[in-house]
Amino acid sequence: MSNPFWLLREIRAYGKDCEVVEPESVRQQARADARSMLVNYDRADNSLARTD
């Protein structure tokens, strides 16, 4: 698959109910995207928890 952008965009709609199994390169990209999203949520949670 030369450019998995649209495939990854489509499967994100399924959230936790979807897992990319193959090809490995697309699986790795889906994993990296999920981790990036988690970092955004963690960052937001940390900024809300501040008591300046």
C-alpha positions as CSV (number, residue, x, y, z in Angstrom):
1,M,0.0,0.0,0.0
2,S,1.7,3.2,-1.1
3,N,-0.4,5.6,0.9
4,P,-2.6,4.4,3.8
5,F,-3.9,7.8,4.7
6,W,-7.5,7.2,3.6
7,L,-7.6,3.7,5.0
8,L,-6.4,4.9,8.4
9,R,-8.9,7.8,8.3
10,E,-11.7,5.4,7.6
11,I,-10.8,2.9,10.3
12,R,-10.5,5.6,13.0
13,A,-14.3,5.9,13.0
14,Y,-14.4,2.4,14.5
15,G,-12.2,3.4,17.4
16,K,-11.5,0.5,19.9
17,D,-13.7,-1.9,17.8
18,C,-11.1,-2.1,15.0
19,E,-7.6,-3.5,14.8
20,V,-5.3,-3.3,11.8
21,V,-3.7,-6.7,11.4
22,E,-1.8,-6.3,8.1
23,P,0.2,-5.0,6.4
24,E,2.6,-4.4,9.3
25,S,3.5,-0.9,8.1
26,V,-0.1,0.2,8.3
27,R,-0.5,-1.5,11.7
28,Q,2.6,0.4,12.9
29,Q,1.1,3.7,11.6
30,A,-2.2,3.0,13.3
31,R,-0.4,2.3,16.6
32,A,1.6,5.6,16.3
33,D,-1.5,7.6,15.5
34,A,-3.3,6.1,18.5
35,R,-0.4,6.9,20.8
36,S,-0.3,10.5,19.5
37,M,-4.0,10.9,20.3
38,L,-3.4,9.5,23.8
39,V,-0.7,12.0,24.4
40,N,-3.1,14.8,23.5
41,Y,-5.6,13.5,26.0
42,D,-3.0,13.1,28.7
43,R,-1.7,16.6,28.1
44,A,-5.2,18.0,28.4
45,D,-5.9,16.0,31.6
46,N,-2.6,17.3,33.1
47,S,-3.4,20.9,32.3
48,L,-6.9,20.6,33.8
49,A,-5.5,19.1,37.0
50,R,-3.2,22.1,37.7
51,T,-3.8,24.1,40.8
52,D,-1.7,27.2,40.1
